[in-house]
C-alpha cells in the first residue's frame, strides 16, 4: 500500500532557489524588473550606452549581493523579525500617574457592578 502513494516530504519547508530563501526570491525578482525598467527609460531618453550599461551592471551587482547577504544573514523570517524589533521603543516614559489611576478606578467600577 505504501508504494501507491507518494510522500510529500518538506511540504511546509520554505522555498529555496540557488541559496535564496523564501521572500528574498521575490525581492530579487522585483529588483531585476526595476532595473529593466530603469534601463528602458534611460535608453528611451537617449542616454549614452557607455553610461547606461555600466550603471545598470553596477546596480544589478549591488542588488544581487545585497539580497544574497540578507538571505544568508537573516534566513526565512529573520528580516521581518529584525525590522519589527527595531520599531519597538527602547523605553516607555510616563510623566504622570493619571493613566494608571484612571485604569485602576475603571477596573474597580466594572468589577463592582
TAPE-V783771 format. One line per field, one symbol per residue. ss: DSSP state (A for helix, B for strand, O for the rest). psi: psi as a letter, one per 40 degrees, with the letter a starting at -180 (. if undefined). A space follows every 50 residues. Layout:
ss->???
psi->???
This chain:
ss->OOOOOOOOOOOOOOOBBOOBBOAAAAAAAAAAAAAAAAAAAAAAOOOOAA AAAAAAAAAAAAAAAAAAAAAAAAOOOAAAAAAAAAAOOOOOOOOOOAAA AAAAAAAAAAAOO
psi->deedhihghfdeiihhhfehhbedddddddddddddddddddddefihde ddddddddddddddddddddddddadedddddddddeiidihhheieddd ddddddddddde.
